[in-house]
Amino acid sequence: MLCCFYIRVRYDVINIYLFCVLNCIYYYYHHNPVL
């Protein structure tokens, strides 16, 4: 979730942060099917 943290620190905008969290989860889910 490094990308989410980075964007949050850089922009400090909750909407962007939440959007990135969703992207991270989506990306992780589709690139790591085995949890």
C-alpha positions in Angstrom: 0.0 0.0 0.0 3.0 2.2 -0.5 1.4 4.1 -3.4 -1.5 5.1 -1.3 0.7 6.4 1.5 2.8 8.3 -1.0 -0.2 10.0 -2.6 -1.7 10.8 0.8 1.6 12.5 1.9 2.0 14.3 -1.3 -1.5 15.7 -1.8 -3.1 15.1 1.6 -6.5 14.9 0.0 -8.9 12.4 1.4 -10.7 11.8 -1.9 -7.4 11.1 -3.8 -6.3 8.9 -0.9 -9.5 6.8 -0.9 -9.3 6.5 -4.7 -5.7 5.3 -4.5 -6.6 2.8 -1.7 -9.3 1.3 -4.1 -6.7 1.2 -6.9 -4.2 -0.6 -4.6 -6.8 -3.1 -3.5 -7.9 -3.7 -7.1 -4.4 -4.0 -8.3 -3.3 -6.3 -5.5 -6.4 -8.5 -5.9 -5.8 -9.0 -9.6 -2.1 -9.6 -9.4 -2.1 -11.7 -6.3 -5.0 -14.1 -6.6 -3.6 -16.3 -3.9 -4.0 -14.6 -0.5 
